Amino acid sequence: MSTFSFKQFSIKQDKTAMKVGTDGVLLGSWAPVHHNPFSVLDIGAGTGIIALMLAQRCSAEQIDALEIDEEAHEQAVENFEASPWGDRLFCFHAGLDEFIDEPEDEYDLIVSNPPFYAEDYKTENEQRDLARFQDAMPFEELVEAADLLLSENGIFALIIPYKEEEKFIALAKEAELFPLKITHVKGTPKSEIKRSLLAFSRNEVPEIEIDELIIEIHRHVYTPEYIELTKDFYLKM
């Protein structure tokens, strides 16, 4: 499916290896915006879906996205321009290391759905590998960028495999970024925790908000919590 339609915008995804997936939708719906961010940065934009979801959810005037892959960058730009919020969205074609070399701005909300698969296998599709492999954007680099670019009262939110949670929280702590909220995501009530949604800030909170989100009761029957989280986006929710 080369175009994925949401309630207020559509995502074209014919040019890029990374298609619209649950992880991006989860982060786009979950990332905290209660602090009314003025500026947002999406690191590793892919099709631009998370930035677009945040444009729909909050009134941030500056929503920047960063994408290293040329075709994904073109696709994100196309999706931004076709959306109702084109004037607030901008996609840089650069890697994170280039981007943080000369930081221009601070951001009140930084989000990322970073490439995961740290396991040692590569497929025949180099573009997809680049998008999916952690060596394209190591966690250390992500934490360093968040530390450099996050405003004083900003929030840094991301989605990672649950098995990486402890390591990531330890890395963030070294940069004095502390967890604020953690949501553990399970596919079904009986399955194992698969993903962690994490939100960090520069201020340590006395109590971290920790909860669990189950996506489906059984195949294509979604839980009330997942429907509540995503209903502003998915057409059929």
The 8 nearest C-alpha neighbors of each residue, nearest first, counted from 0:
[[1, 2, 3, 13, 12, 11, 18, 19],
 [0, 2, 13, 12, 11, 3, 10, 14],
 [3, 1, 11, 10, 0, 12, 4, 9],
 [2, 4, 10, 9, 11, 5, 1, 0],
 [5, 3, 9, 10, 2, 8, 6, 234],
 [4, 6, 233, 232, 8, 9, 234, 7],
 [5, 7, 232, 234, 8, 233, 4, 231],
 [8, 6, 5, 232, 9, 55, 83, 82],
 [7, 9, 5, 82, 6, 4, 10, 83],
 [10, 8, 4, 5, 3, 11, 2, 78],
 [9, 11, 3, 2, 78, 12, 4, 46],
 [10, 12, 2, 1, 13, 3, 78, 9],
 [11, 13, 1, 14, 15, 2, 18, 10],
 [12, 14, 1, 15, 11, 2, 0, 16],
 [15, 13, 12, 70, 74, 71, 16, 11],
 [14, 16, 71, 17, 12, 13, 70, 18],
 [15, 17, 127, 18, 126, 14, 130, 71],
 [18, 16, 15, 45, 127, 130, 19, 46],
 [17, 19, 20, 12, 16, 15, 46, 45],
 [18, 20, 17, 23, 21, 48, 3, 46],
 [21, 19, 22, 23, 18, 24, 17, 25],
 [20, 22, 24, 23, 25, 19, 26, 214],
 [23, 21, 25, 24, 20, 26, 158, 112],
 [22, 24, 26, 25, 21, 20, 27, 49],
 [23, 25, 27, 21, 22, 26, 28, 20],
 [26, 24, 22, 28, 23, 27, 29, 21],
 [25, 27, 29, 23, 28, 24, 30, 22],
 [26, 28, 49, 24, 52, 25, 29, 30],
 [27, 29, 25, 26, 24, 30, 228, 229],
 [28, 30, 26, 27, 25, 31, 228, 196],
 [31, 29, 26, 156, 27, 28, 32, 198],
 [30, 32, 33, 29, 154, 34, 198, 156],
 [31, 33, 34, 35, 36, 30, 57, 56],
 [34, 32, 35, 31, 36, 57, 30, 56],
 [33, 35, 32, 36, 31, 153, 107, 152],
 [36, 34, 33, 32, 37, 57, 59, 58],
 [37, 35, 107, 38, 59, 34, 108, 32],
 [36, 38, 59, 60, 107, 35, 61, 39],
 [39, 37, 61, 106, 107, 59, 36, 62],
 [38, 40, 62, 108, 106, 109, 107, 63],
 [41, 39, 109, 63, 64, 62, 110, 42],
 [42, 40, 64, 110, 111, 44, 109, 50],
 [41, 43, 111, 65, 44, 64, 110, 40],
 [44, 42, 66, 65, 45, 41, 111, 113],
 [43, 45, 47, 66, 65, 64, 42, 41],
 [46, 44, 71, 47, 43, 66, 17, 75],
 [45, 47, 75, 48, 74, 71, 44, 12],
 [48, 46, 75, 44, 45, 50, 49, 51],
 [47, 49, 51, 50, 46, 52, 23, 10],
 [50, 48, 27, 52, 51, 47, 23, 53],
 [51, 49, 53, 52, 47, 48, 41, 54],
 [52, 50, 54, 48, 49, 53, 47, 55],
 [51, 53, 49, 55, 27, 54, 50, 48],
 [52, 54, 56, 50, 55, 51, 57, 27],
 [55, 53, 51, 52, 56, 57, 50, 84],
 [54, 56, 52, 53, 57, 51, 7, 58],
 [57, 55, 53, 54, 52, 58, 32, 28],
 [58, 56, 54, 59, 53, 55, 32, 35],
 [57, 59, 60, 54, 56, 37, 35, 36],
 [60, 58, 37, 38, 36, 61, 57, 62],
 [59, 61, 87, 37, 58, 38, 62, 88],
 [60, 62, 38, 87, 59, 39, 63, 37],
 [63, 61, 39, 88, 87, 38, 40, 89],
 [64, 62, 40, 89, 90, 88, 39, 61],
 [65, 63, 90, 41, 40, 44, 42, 91],
 [64, 66, 91, 42, 43, 90, 44, 92],
 [65, 67, 43, 92, 44, 72, 68, 93],
 [66, 68, 93, 94, 92, 69, 65, 72],
 [69, 67, 71, 70, 66, 72, 92, 126],
 [70, 68, 72, 71, 67, 73, 92, 66],
 [69, 71, 73, 72, 68, 14, 15, 74],
 [70, 72, 74, 15, 45, 68, 73, 69],
 [73, 71, 69, 75, 70, 74, 66, 68],
 [74, 72, 70, 76, 71, 75, 77, 69],
 [73, 75, 71, 77, 72, 76, 46, 78],
 [74, 76, 46, 47, 78, 72, 77, 73],
 [77, 75, 79, 73, 74, 78, 80, 90],
 [76, 78, 74, 80, 75, 79, 73, 81],
 [79, 77, 75, 81, 76, 80, 10, 74],
 [80, 78, 76, 85, 82, 77, 81, 75],
 [81, 79, 85, 77, 82, 78, 76, 84],
 [80, 82, 78, 79, 77, 83, 85, 8],
 [81, 83, 79, 84, 80, 8, 85, 78],
 [84, 82, 85, 81, 8, 7, 80, 79],
 [85, 83, 82, 86, 87, 54, 88, 79],
 [84, 86, 80, 79, 88, 87, 82, 83],
 [85, 87, 84, 88, 80, 89, 83, 60],
 [88, 86, 61, 85, 60, 84, 62, 89],
 [89, 87, 62, 85, 86, 63, 79, 61],
 [88, 90, 63, 64, 62, 91, 87, 76],
 [89, 91, 64, 65, 63, 76, 92, 88],
 [92, 90, 65, 93, 64, 66, 89, 63],
 [93, 91, 66, 67, 72, 65, 90, 69],
 [94, 92, 67, 91, 66, 65, 97, 98],
 [93, 95, 67, 97, 96, 98, 66, 92],
 [94, 96, 98, 97, 99, 93, 65, 42],
 [95, 97, 99, 98, 94, 100, 140, 93],
 [98, 96, 100, 94, 95, 99, 93, 101],
 [97, 99, 95, 96, 100, 94, 93, 101],
 [100, 98, 102, 101, 96, 97, 95, 144],
 [101, 99, 97, 98, 102, 96, 95, 103],
 [100, 102, 99, 103, 98, 97, 104, 96],
 [101, 103, 99, 104, 100, 98, 148, 105],
 [104, 102, 101, 105, 99, 148, 98, 100],
 [103, 105, 102, 106, 148, 38, 150, 149],
 [104, 106, 148, 150, 149, 107, 103, 38],
 [105, 107, 38, 149, 150, 108, 39, 148],
 [108, 106, 153, 36, 150, 38, 39, 149],
 [107, 109, 39, 154, 106, 153, 155, 36],
 [108, 110, 155, 40, 39, 41, 156, 106],
 [111, 109, 156, 41, 157, 155, 40, 42],
 [110, 112, 157, 42, 113, 41, 43, 156],
 [111, 113, 158, 157, 23, 114, 43, 110],
 [112, 114, 111, 115, 43, 136, 159, 133],
 [115, 113, 131, 133, 132, 130, 116, 136],
 [116, 114, 133, 132, 131, 117, 113, 159],
 [115, 117, 132, 118, 133, 131, 114, 119],
 [116, 118, 133, 115, 132, 119, 134, 120],
 [119, 117, 116, 120, 132, 115, 121, 133],
 [120, 118, 117, 121, 116, 132, 122, 133],
 [119, 121, 118, 122, 116, 117, 128, 132],
 [120, 122, 128, 119, 123, 125, 124, 132],
 [121, 123, 124, 128, 120, 125, 127, 126],
 [122, 124, 125, 121, 128, 127, 126, 120],
 [125, 123, 122, 127, 126, 128, 121, 16],
 [124, 126, 128, 127, 123, 129, 122, 121],
 [127, 125, 129, 128, 124, 16, 130, 68],
 [126, 128, 16, 130, 129, 125, 124, 131],
 [129, 127, 125, 131, 130, 126, 132, 124],
 [130, 128, 126, 127, 132, 131, 135, 125],
 [129, 131, 127, 128, 114, 132, 126, 17],
 [132, 130, 114, 128, 129, 115, 116, 127],
 [133, 131, 116, 114, 115, 134, 129, 128],
 [132, 134, 114, 115, 135, 136, 117, 137],
 [133, 135, 136, 132, 137, 117, 129, 114],
 [134, 136, 133, 132, 129, 137, 114, 130],
 [137, 135, 133, 134, 138, 140, 114, 113],
 [136, 138, 133, 139, 134, 140, 135, 141],
 [137, 139, 141, 140, 142, 136, 167, 133],
 [140, 138, 142, 137, 141, 143, 170, 136],
 [141, 139, 143, 138, 137, 142, 144, 136],
 [140, 142, 138, 144, 143, 139, 145, 137],
 [143, 141, 145, 139, 144, 140, 171, 146],
 [142, 144, 140, 146, 141, 145, 139, 147],
 [145, 143, 147, 141, 142, 146, 148, 140],
 [144, 146, 142, 148, 147, 149, 143, 141],
 [147, 145, 143, 144, 148, 149, 142, 174],
 [146, 148, 144, 145, 149, 143, 99, 102],
 [149, 147, 105, 145, 146, 144, 106, 150],
 [150, 148, 106, 145, 105, 153, 146, 147],
 [149, 151, 153, 105, 107, 106, 152, 148],
 [152, 150, 153, 149, 201, 107, 200, 202],
 [153, 151, 150, 107, 154, 201, 200, 202],
 [152, 154, 107, 150, 108, 149, 151, 200],
 [153, 155, 108, 200, 199, 107, 156, 109],
 [154, 156, 109, 199, 198, 108, 110, 200],
 [157, 155, 198, 110, 197, 30, 109, 199],
 [156, 158, 111, 110, 197, 112, 196, 159],
 [157, 159, 196, 112, 195, 197, 26, 194],
 [158, 160, 195, 194, 161, 157, 163, 196],
 [161, 159, 194, 162, 163, 195, 193, 164],
 [160, 162, 194, 195, 164, 163, 193, 159],
 [161, 163, 160, 164, 165, 193, 194, 159],
 [164, 162, 161, 166, 160, 165, 167, 159],
 [165, 163, 167, 161, 166, 162, 168, 195],
 [164, 166, 168, 167, 163, 169, 162, 161],
 [167, 165, 169, 163, 164, 168, 170, 162],
 [166, 168, 170, 164, 169, 165, 171, 163],
 [167, 169, 171, 165, 170, 166, 172, 164],
 [170, 168, 172, 166, 167, 171, 165, 173],
 [171, 169, 167, 173, 172, 168, 166, 174],
 [172, 170, 176, 168, 174, 173, 169, 142],
 [171, 173, 175, 169, 176, 174, 170, 177],
 [172, 174, 170, 171, 175, 169, 176, 168],
 [173, 175, 171, 172, 176, 146, 170, 142],
 [176, 174, 172, 173, 201, 177, 171, 146],
 [177, 175, 201, 171, 172, 200, 174, 199],
 [176, 178, 199, 200, 203, 172, 201, 175],
 [179, 177, 199, 198, 180, 207, 200, 197],
 [178, 180, 207, 199, 198, 204, 208, 177],
 [179, 181, 208, 198, 207, 178, 209, 197],
 [182, 180, 197, 209, 196, 208, 210, 198],
 [183, 181, 210, 196, 211, 209, 195, 184],
 [182, 184, 211, 195, 194, 212, 192, 210],
 [185, 183, 212, 194, 192, 213, 193, 211],
 [184, 186, 192, 213, 187, 193, 191, 190],
 [185, 187, 214, 213, 215, 190, 184, 188],
 [186, 188, 215, 190, 189, 185, 216, 213],
 [189, 187, 190, 213, 216, 185, 186, 215],
 [190, 188, 187, 191, 185, 186, 216, 192],
 [191, 189, 187, 188, 185, 186, 192, 193],
 [192, 190, 193, 185, 189, 186, 187, 188],
 [193, 191, 185, 184, 194, 183, 161, 190],
 [192, 194, 161, 185, 184, 191, 160, 195],
 [195, 193, 160, 161, 184, 159, 183, 192],
 [194, 196, 183, 161, 159, 158, 182, 160],
 [195, 197, 158, 182, 181, 157, 183, 194],
 [196, 198, 181, 157, 156, 180, 195, 158],
 [199, 197, 156, 180, 179, 155, 178, 154],
 [200, 198, 178, 155, 177, 179, 154, 176],
 [199, 201, 154, 202, 176, 177, 153, 155],
 [202, 200, 176, 177, 175, 203, 151, 152],
 [203, 201, 200, 204, 177, 176, 152, 175],
 [202, 204, 177, 201, 205, 200, 178, 179],
 [203, 205, 206, 202, 207, 179, 177, 178],
 [206, 204, 203, 207, 179, 202, 208, 178],
 [207, 205, 204, 208, 179, 203, 209, 180],
 [206, 208, 179, 180, 209, 204, 178, 205],
 [207, 209, 180, 181, 206, 179, 210, 182],
 [210, 208, 181, 182, 180, 207, 211, 183],
 [209, 211, 182, 183, 181, 208, 212, 180],
 [212, 210, 183, 182, 184, 213, 209, 185],
 [211, 213, 184, 183, 185, 214, 182, 210],
 [212, 214, 185, 187, 186, 184, 215, 188],
 [215, 213, 186, 225, 222, 221, 187, 185],
 [216, 214, 221, 187, 217, 222, 220, 186],
 [215, 217, 220, 187, 222, 221, 188, 218],
 [216, 218, 215, 220, 219, 187, 221, 188],
 [217, 219, 220, 215, 216, 221, 187, 186],
 [220, 218, 221, 217, 215, 216, 214, 222],
 [221, 219, 217, 218, 215, 216, 222, 214],
 [220, 222, 215, 216, 214, 219, 225, 226],
 [221, 223, 225, 215, 224, 216, 214, 226],
 [222, 224, 226, 225, 227, 221, 228, 214],
 [225, 223, 227, 222, 226, 228, 212, 213],
 [224, 226, 228, 222, 227, 214, 223, 229],
 [225, 227, 223, 229, 230, 228, 224, 236],
 [228, 226, 224, 225, 230, 229, 223, 231],
 [227, 229, 225, 226, 230, 28, 224, 29],
 [230, 228, 226, 232, 231, 227, 28, 225],
 [229, 231, 236, 226, 232, 227, 233, 228],
 [232, 230, 229, 233, 6, 228, 236, 234],
 [231, 233, 6, 5, 230, 229, 234, 7],
 [234, 232, 5, 236, 235, 230, 6, 229],
 [235, 233, 6, 5, 236, 232, 4, 230],
 [234, 236, 233, 230, 232, 6, 5, 226],
 [235, 230, 233, 234, 226, 229, 231, 232]]
